[in-house]
Amino acid sequence: MFSELPPLPWLRAFEATARLGNFTRASEELHLTPSAVSYQIRALEKRLRYKLFERKHKSLTLTLLAQAYLPVVTKAFNDINAATAGVFGRSKGQRVTLRCVSSLNALWLVPRIHTFRARHPGIALSLFSTSWAEGEDSAMIDIHIRYGNGNWPEGDVIPLTRHEVLPVCAPHLATGQNAILQGPLIEMAGVVDTWQHYFTLHAPGHSMPLPIFTVDQSLAALELAARGQGYALVTEILAQTYLADRRLVRASHHGLMTQEGHFIVIPPHVDRNRTEIAAILDWLQDIADQPTAQSH
């Protein structure tokens, strides 16, 4: 029955190397030397009669066959882990790696992290940040929080938040509903809800000033606006801290009801029913359901 099954240490070396990206990090996790991990990978390739990695300039890239093989191997180890935990008990201190855009991480997630620690002191959490321009295909991530329309083919996609996009500015620039029409404007790159969209909807008879700044992160737009450098369009969930302490105010009662939002994405290799993953998903949904801070 098992005549075609490669030795489990070889499969473990393959899974760890593919997930972590190189032999060194895989060796640290497996408590082996890098050469031992490399040897096991070569032995597995010889057994399978196919290459699993392309080795170029000290980097490793999965071959097409390895990309098809990895989810099967990963799921098998997850199933073994889940069965072992279910029968013999789960060890404490399981770590989960979560990645989201840096603005959401700094302005929304980290300020609420104490509630997670109070609820789940035994779960270790790694928080990674990414910009909107970076890919989302890292095999070492357990949970992604992404911003967009939610139409992504990879993994399970779970709606998290959707808020109004607000025009905000420093208090001294809030001189009336039409102040925005003269600028200066701070534009966000890579989003649907732009100043052009705003002017088309709310000021169709006015030409839009050329944005004086273009940034790729909401945090940068908020900081520029708070320093009086112009008007920014930012989703409410990220602006709420600045609005609450009056560093920023709404520049107009007009906003944009966006079709985009933040979504949780669970990669295919992750078991969303795993105790630690399920706990984080429940916590994320709970804090997303809390009312946003109101400005005065």
C-alpha positions in Angstrom: 0.0 0.0 0.0 2.8 2.4 0.9 5.4 1.3 -1.7 5.3 4.6 -3.5 5.3 6.9 -0.4 8.7 8.7 0.0 10.1 8.8 3.5 8.3 11.3 5.7 11.6 13.2 6.6 12.1 13.9 3.0 8.6 15.2 2.6 9.0 17.3 5.7 12.2 18.8 4.3 10.3 19.6 1.1 7.4 21.2 2.8 9.5 23.3 5.2 11.8 24.5 2.4 8.9 25.4 0.1 7.2 27.3 2.9 10.2 29.1 4.3 12.0 29.8 1.0 15.5 28.4 1.6 17.4 25.6 3.2 18.8 27.6 6.1 15.4 28.6 7.6 14.1 25.1 6.9 17.1 23.6 8.7 16.5 25.8 11.7 12.9 24.7 12.0 13.7 21.0 11.5 16.8 21.1 13.7 19.1 19.9 10.9 22.0 21.3 9.0 21.3 23.1 5.7 23.3 20.4 3.9 21.1 17.7 5.5 18.0 19.4 4.3 19.5 19.8 0.8 20.4 16.1 0.7 16.9 15.1 1.7 15.4 17.3 -1.1 17.8 15.8 -3.7 16.9 12.3 -2.5 13.2 13.1 -2.8 13.7 14.5 -6.3 15.6 11.3 -7.2 12.8 9.2 -5.9 10.1 11.2 -7.7 12.3 11.5 -10.8 11.4 15.2 -11.1 13.0 18.4 -10.0 11.1 20.2 -7.2 13.1 23.4 -7.1 14.9 25.7 -9.6 18.1 26.8 -8.0 19.3 30.2 -9.3 21.5 32.8 -7.7 21.1 31.4 -4.2 17.3 31.5 -4.5 14.8 28.6 -4.7 11.7 28.6 -6.9 9.2 25.8 -7.0 8.8 24.0 -10.3 5.3 23.6 -11.7 5.1 20.0 -10.5 6.2 21.0 -7.1 3.6 23.8 -6.9 0.9 21.1 -7.6 2.5 18.7 -5.1 3.0 21.2 -2.2 -0.7 21.7 -1.2 -1.2 17.9 -1.1 1.9 17.4 1.2 0.9 20.4 3.3 -2.6 19.1 3.8 -1.3 15.7 4.7 0.9 17.1 7.5 -2.0 19.3 8.7 -4.3 16.3 8.8 -1.7 14.3 10.8 -1.2 17.3 13.1 -4.9 17.8 13.7 -5.5 14.1 14.3 -2.6 13.9 16.7 -3.8 16.9 18.6 -7.3 15.6 18.7 -6.4 12.2 20.0 -3.4 13.0 22.2 -4.0 16.7 23.1 -2.6 19.9 21.6 0.6 21.5 22.8 0.4 25.1 24.0 2.0 28.1 22.4 1.0 27.5 18.8 2.1 30.4 16.6 0.0 32.0 13.8 1.3 34.4 11.2 -0.9 37.2 10.1 -0.2 39.7 7.3 -2.0 42.8 6.3 -1.3 46.2 4.8 0.9 48.3 7.1 -1.7 51.1 7.5 -4.3 48.7 8.8 -1.7 47.0 11.0 -0.6 50.2 12.6 -3.9 52.1 12.8 -6.5 49.4 13.5 -5.0 46.0 14.4 -2.2 46.8 16.8 -4.3 49.3 18.9 -6.7 46.4 19.6 -4.2 43.6 20.0 -4.5 43.8 23.8 -8.0 42.4 23.6 -6.6 39.3 21.7 -3.9 38.8 24.3 -6.5 39.0 27.1 -8.7 36.4 25.3 -6.0 34.0 24.1 -2.8 34.4 26.1 -1.5 31.0 25.0 -1.5 31.8 21.2 1.7 33.4 19.8 1.0 35.8 17.0 3.4 37.0 14.3 2.3 40.3 12.6 3.7 41.1 9.2 3.0 44.2 7.1 2.8 44.6 3.4 2.1 47.4 0.9 -0.8 47.1 -1.5 1.7 46.5 -4.3 3.2 43.3 -2.9 2.1 39.9 -3.8 0.1 37.7 -1.5 1.5 34.3 -2.3 3.8 33.7 0.6 3.6 30.1 1.8 4.6 31.1 5.4 1.4 33.2 6.0 -1.6 31.7 7.8 -4.0 34.6 7.5 -4.0 37.6 5.1 -6.1 40.7 5.5 -6.4 42.3 2.0 -8.1 45.4 0.7 -10.0 45.3 -2.5 -13.2 43.9 -4.0 -12.7 40.4 -2.6 -12.6 38.7 -6.0 -9.4 36.6 -5.4 -9.2 33.0 -6.6 -6.8 31.8 -4.0 -8.0 30.5 -0.6 -11.2 31.2 1.3 -12.2 34.9 1.2 -14.2 36.2 4.2 -15.6 39.8 4.4 -14.2 41.8 7.3 -15.0 45.5 7.0 -16.4 48.0 4.5 -16.5 51.7 5.4 -17.1 55.0 3.8 -14.2 56.8 2.2 -13.9 60.2 3.8 -12.3 63.5 2.7 -10.2 64.6 5.7 -7.9 67.5 6.5 -6.2 69.4 9.3 -8.7 71.5 11.3 -7.4 74.8 10.0 -8.1 73.7 6.4 -11.8 72.9 7.1 -13.0 76.3 6.0 -16.2 75.1 4.3 -17.7 72.5 2.0 -16.1 74.0 -1.1 -12.5 74.3 0.3 -11.6 71.0 -1.2 -12.2 72.3 -4.7 -9.1 74.4 -4.6 -6.8 71.7 -3.1 -4.1 70.9 -2.4 -5.0 67.2 -2.8 -3.2 64.1 -1.5 -3.9 61.1 -3.8 -3.7 57.4 -3.0 -2.2 55.1 -5.6 -3.7 51.8 -6.5 -7.2 52.4 -5.2 -10.6 52.7 -6.9 -11.9 55.6 -4.8 -9.8 58.5 -6.1 -10.2 62.2 -6.1 -11.3 62.0 -9.7 -14.2 59.8 -8.6 -15.0 62.3 -5.8 -15.0 65.3 -8.1 -17.1 63.5 -10.8 -19.7 62.6 -8.2 -19.8 65.7 -5.9 -18.4 68.6 -8.0 -19.2 67.8 -11.7 -18.8 71.4 -12.7 -15.3 71.9 -11.3 -12.0 70.8 -12.7 -9.9 68.7 -10.3 -6.6 70.3 -9.1 -3.5 68.1 -9.8 -2.7 66.2 -6.6 0.4 67.6 -5.0 1.3 64.3 -3.3 0.7 60.7 -4.4 1.3 57.9 -1.8 0.8 54.2 -1.7 -0.2 53.9 2.0 -3.1 55.4 3.9 -0.8 56.1 6.9 1.3 58.4 4.7 -1.8 60.2 3.4 -3.1 60.7 6.9 0.2 62.0 8.2 0.5 64.4 5.4 -3.0 65.6 5.9 -2.5 66.0 9.7 0.5 68.2 9.0 -1.7 70.5 6.9 -0.3 69.5 3.6 -3.6 69.0 1.9 -6.9 67.0 1.7 -6.8 63.2 1.7 -9.4 60.5 0.9 -9.1 57.7 3.4 -11.4 54.9 4.5 -13.1 55.6 7.7 -11.6 52.6 9.6 -8.1 54.0 9.2 -9.0 57.7 9.8 -10.9 57.1 13.0 -7.9 57.5 15.4 -7.0 60.8 13.8 -10.6 62.0 13.9 -11.1 61.0 17.5 -8.1 63.1 18.7 -8.9 66.0 16.3 -5.7 65.8 14.4 -8.0 65.5 11.4 -11.6 66.5 10.7 -14.0 65.8 7.9 -13.4 68.3 5.2 -16.9 67.8 3.8 -20.0 65.9 4.6 -19.7 64.3 1.2 -17.9 60.9 1.0 -17.7 57.9 -1.2 -19.6 54.6 -0.5 -16.9 52.3 -1.8 -17.4 48.8 -3.2 -14.1 47.8 -1.8 -13.2 46.7 1.7 -11.0 44.6 3.9 -11.2 40.8 3.5 -9.7 37.9 5.4 -8.0 35.4 3.0 -7.1 32.0 4.3 -4.5 30.3 1.9 -5.3 26.8 0.6 -2.6 25.2 2.7 -4.1 26.5 6.0 -6.8 24.7 8.0 -9.2 27.4 9.0 -10.7 25.0 11.6 -7.4 24.7 13.5 -8.0 26.0 17.0 -5.6 28.9 16.8 -6.8 30.0 13.3 -10.5 29.8 14.4 -9.7 31.9 17.5 -8.1 34.7 15.5 -10.9 34.7 12.9 -13.5 35.0 15.7 -11.5 37.9 17.3 -11.1 39.7 14.0 -14.8 39.5 13.3 -15.6 40.7 16.8 -13.4 43.9 16.6 -14.6 44.6 13.1 -18.2 44.6 14.3 -17.4 47.2 17.0 -18.7 50.7 16.2 -16.1 53.1 14.7 -15.0 56.0 16.7 -17.0 59.1 16.2 -15.4 62.5 15.5 -16.7 65.7 17.1 
